[in-house]
Amino acid sequence: MIKKTLLAALLTAPLLGSSIHPVQAATTFNDISNSYAKDAINKLVEAGILNGTGSGQFNPTGKISRQDFAVILAKGLQLDVESVSSNPTFSDVPTSHYAYKYVEAAAKAGLLKGIGSGQFGLGQNLSRQDMAVIFTRALGVDTQGYGQNLKFSDASKISDYAKDAVGFAVQFGLLNGTSSDRFDPSGIADRQSAALAASRLLQAPKPETPAPVTPQPTTPQPAVPQPTAPKPAPTTPVLIPIPPISEEPSTPAPVNEVPTNPSVPPINNGGGSTEPPVLDTQAPALTLVSSAPFKIGTDLTVRSSEVGIVYLVPAASEIPNKSALENVVLTGKGVKAAVITVNGEATLPTSQLTVGAYKAYAVDAGGNVSSPVTDIVLGYAFEGPQFELLTNKLFVASFPERLNTQFMPNAEDFTLTRTDGGMNQKLSQPEIEVKEKGIGFLSEPLVKGGTYEVAYTPSPNSQMLQSVSGKAYGPFVRSFTYTNIAPQRNQLLQNVTMSTDANLSLNVDLAFIDWDDTKLSYTAVSDNKAAVEASIEGNQLSLHAQSSLTTATITLTAQDSSGDTASQRFTVTVVNAASAIDAAEAATAKTQDLTSKSPERLAAEQKLADAQGIVANLTEGPTKTEYLGRLKNVKDMLDAVSQAEELVVTLEMATTDDKNMLDEDDRFAADTALETLQNSDFTPIMDTISFAQLKARAEKAASLMSGAEDFLFTLQSAKNTAQDGVSLLKTTIERTQIDSYLADVPTFKSTKATENYIKPQYDEFYKFLSDIDKSESLVNAFVQAVDAAADQSPGSPAWQQADAARAAITYANLNPGTYKVLKDREDAAAAKYPAP
């Protein structure tokens, strides 16, 4: 629960007065003149609740982070930021962070939650819907049911946990949509919207304390008709403290629509009878606080005698009731704001309205509509762009909105005149370029101290400047004085790596540029002097590294004669060069695998690069010479392994499976690769594990070449043995020799292409031997059949069987020597046939 004391502090503290915060010197920002929250920004800055971003800028459209929003809340609500716990609530907000005490105080008050897992969300931007949740939580109001009134086209995209808070914030003017029909709940809140909402929240005055009620006697009294009493003015704001709304999504319970004129229960006077309630029929009185002239972009302040809502609508609108006012607001033609105390003031934003006549109304809780405040004429606030010098020849005119590039002015529509000292010196015609929300002017060099007048007078043949929303920027005359241009960063200083006790000198003349041509003075500061000392003399920045394995951030600041400054930061990393070189040498030791893609090779290359980077920054001398020599040896080792591996890879590529080692062209490429490898000198790495691995890879590739030779030699040897006149029967010496050749074939290995090439030749030779064995088997069968039929009479079944065996004999594909032996055996058996 938000404590009532917190709500009281919110409503009673004069947060914009001088009694709470020391008032800062009046700050003039050069980028908020066209911001709809200009007044709110100035008030919060003067109260010490907000700060600019430097160089005279507030950056109204910049995003606001969660921690900076915590700072705004804690400062605005005067939370106790000095007695916060030294134990961080959130793991990502250390005690050393500038926002730590503000985040802790806001979390302790129940205003801010984390994002889960014990984290605050440091550095994350704040969404618009979460800003609504946090603001309504700080106000302590009951927002239940207000989400049902949302009319935005993207209302379905508002998270359930935030819908009621957004509905309340919009209805009572704390926040507006980004357009007439969109709220953009997940959009990032910008600095100006946070300032406006915070200002409205923090201006609520202290509620009056109702007088104590004296108990009435309970003795029954006769009922006497009472006249209708006039409506009493409420003495307290309609604020109901409720538990804080979780930033985590949740499903709200259904909320019934609240009637405009709620029924009031009968009043018991203690006499045993009741009277009907007195209906609220009295309209509030509305007073215009702001005074003319009224310009778009400047908030309009009104005061209502009752709690409720005030509206600003076009004067031509027909307003019979509150619904008509709401409809005008929903169309984007009007605006509204909440009055949360009796006789309280409310500010009506005008930035989204158009030029014309308006009137204001007040509506109380009973739905009664006041008489209008009229004669409110909104005029266009544009008096001319804001000018900013970028260089002594380049300046930019900034406009409130992005310019429509379809309406391009001519350069001749602008004149540039120097007017100081009574002179009226017209400068040469500047070049112009229209881009986004500005026009860039490139002129002849301007003189420091001079006042210049830019006049825009569109010619009849030119198109008048327009914004993308259709606003026309008519003729204007605007002056600016060239007071000073702050130094600017020119060349970024790079991060540095140094060795212990090393010195480094940097020339910083090119680090900054000053368009005023004044001589810059420099200062250099190290945030870790124990690691690096920094000093500067003239334009020379000297760095001295003292302790290793640490870093220091060096801030170099340039200041011109007017006191304006610019800064650069870079990091100096201090390491021990000897240790880095030792590490590189260890990474390239003989026992390390330095072939490509191995983890050891990658580690060695990284350590060599680290050591080279360190040594490059060392001062010249014997030590540096020694280190460079040692690093050269490391690099030579890596290069030698790479060169050897490149040759091995070439051999491997020449002996891949798609290469035929018996093909003339393929074999020539493989022989060339092998010869180059064999003739190379690998002495520097001969005794290393890297060489052993590369040698094994080379031998494996070469074995594919020798395997092809083995295939070819074996086949040729077998064919040579199988001469025409030789018998190749299994019992012959020649056949035994051929079988011994072929027995080694399964052990031969070569490329797939080689094996596929020679396999048909082997298959053909194996078939030749198979045919010999088949013929021999048939002849043997015939001889055996003849021997079996020797004692049988002619024509007996045995001799018939012998005839069949002889008929089955075939001598196809036999060499002559084998054929002769088999044929002789057949003929000898046939001679044993009986005479007919």
SULCORCOR-V688474 format. One record per run of one state. SS is the DSSP state (2 for helix, 1 for strand, 0 for the rest). FROM is the first residue (numbers start at 1). LEN is the number of residues. If there is no record, write none. Layout:
BEGIN
((SS & FROM & LEN) (SS & FROM & LEN))
END
This chain:
BEGIN
((0 & 1 & 3) (2 & 4 & 9) (0 & 13 & 25) (2 & 38 & 9) (0 & 47 & 7) (1 & 54 & 1) (0 & 55 & 2) (1 & 57 & 1) (0 & 58 & 5) (1 & 63 & 1) (0 & 64 & 1) (1 & 65 & 1) (2 & 66 & 11) (0 & 77 & 23) (2 & 100 & 9) (0 & 109 & 7) (1 & 116 & 1) (0 & 117 & 2) (1 & 119 & 1) (0 & 120 & 5) (1 & 125 & 1) (0 & 126 & 1) (1 & 127 & 1) (2 & 128 & 12) (0 & 140 & 6) (2 & 146 & 4) (0 & 150 & 5) (2 & 155 & 3) (0 & 158 & 2) (2 & 160 & 12) (0 & 172 & 16) (1 & 188 & 1) (0 & 189 & 1) (1 & 190 & 1) (2 & 191 & 12) (0 & 203 & 64) (1 & 267 & 2) (0 & 269 & 5) (1 & 274 & 2) (0 & 276 & 10) (1 & 286 & 3) (0 & 289 & 5) (1 & 294 & 2) (0 & 296 & 4) (1 & 300 & 5) (0 & 305 & 3) (1 & 308 & 7) (0 & 315 & 7) (2 & 322 & 9) (0 & 331 & 4) (1 & 335 & 5) (0 & 340 & 4) (1 & 344 & 5) (0 & 349 & 7) (1 & 356 & 9) (0 & 365 & 4) (1 & 369 & 1) (0 & 370 & 3) (1 & 373 & 7) (0 & 380 & 6) (1 & 386 & 4) (0 & 390 & 4) (1 & 394 & 5) (0 & 399 & 4) (1 & 403 & 1) (0 & 404 & 7) (2 & 411 & 3) (1 & 414 & 5) (0 & 419 & 1) (2 & 420 & 3) (0 & 423 & 2) (1 & 425 & 2) (0 & 427 & 4) (1 & 431 & 5) (0 & 436 & 2) (1 & 438 & 5) (0 & 443 & 8) (1 & 451 & 6) (0 & 457 & 8) (1 & 465 & 3) (0 & 468 & 4) (1 & 472 & 2) (0 & 474 & 2) (1 & 476 & 6) (0 & 482 & 6) (1 & 488 & 2) (0 & 490 & 6) (1 & 496 & 4) (0 & 500 & 3) (1 & 503 & 5) (0 & 508 & 1) (2 & 509 & 3) (1 & 512 & 2) (0 & 514 & 7) (1 & 521 & 6) (0 & 527 & 5) (1 & 532 & 6) (0 & 538 & 2) (1 & 540 & 6) (0 & 546 & 4) (1 & 550 & 10) (0 & 560 & 5) (1 & 565 & 11) (0 & 576 & 1) (2 & 577 & 11) (0 & 588 & 11) (2 & 599 & 18) (0 & 617 & 5) (2 & 622 & 33) (0 & 655 & 9) (2 & 664 & 15) (0 & 679 & 4) (2 & 683 & 3) (0 & 686 & 3) (2 & 689 & 33) (0 & 722 & 11) (2 & 733 & 11) (0 & 744 & 1) (2 & 745 & 3) (0 & 748 & 4) (2 & 752 & 37) (0 & 789 & 8) (2 & 797 & 11) (0 & 808 & 8) (2 & 816 & 15) (0 & 831 & 6))
END
